[in-house]
Structure formats: structure tokens, C-alpha cells
Amino acid sequence: MNARNQRPGTASGGATYRSGAYNSLLPWQVRERRFPPVGFGRRGLNPDDVYAFLDRVAVDMAAVYAALAESRRETARIKAGLRRWQTDQTRAHNERDQAR
């Protein structure tokens, strides 16, 4: 089965987790990537090389989108906490003013 027909992570047992030694792709690496031509008598690029690279790009993009989603959740949590704090401070201030 070539890389095109595989779901991400199935080659390593089904998980999309990467080892600590895995280096994420950088934009310049994607832009400058060149594929060797296929063997004699055929034209174009080796599809397995291209699909393996595309799978790697897809895994890196999934990681970026997961990190972005986590960042957005954290931002929403912090904003909600700040709003609660501001509401509490306003109530405390109003209660002090009414007690005078």
C-alpha cells in the first residue's frame, strides 16, 4: 500500500503521535522541496515520494491547527475569567459606595 492510500498515522500503529526526534517542517522546506524524477521510461515524479511528503505536510498542518484551537480555548477561558473578575470588582465597588 502506498502512502496515498494510508490514513495519517496508520503506518505506526494508528496514532498520529510523533517522537521527540521529529522535526516539524518549516515553510522554506516546503517551498524548496524538489522530487527526483521517476525511473527510465516514465515521465513525472515518483508518486510515492510526493504522497509521503504531502502526508507529512498534512500531519504538520494538523498539529498547527490543533495548537491554534487549544490557544483559542485558552484565550476564551482567560477572557471569561477576566470578565468574572471585573464583575466581582464592580459589585464590590458598588457595595462600598452604597455603604457610605
Protein Blocks (a to p, Z undefined) as FASTA:
>chain_A
ZZklpcehklnoopacdcfklccddfklmmmpccddddehiacjdfklmmmmmmmmmmmm
mmmmmmmmmmmmmmmmmmmmmmmmmmmmmmmmmmmmmmZZ
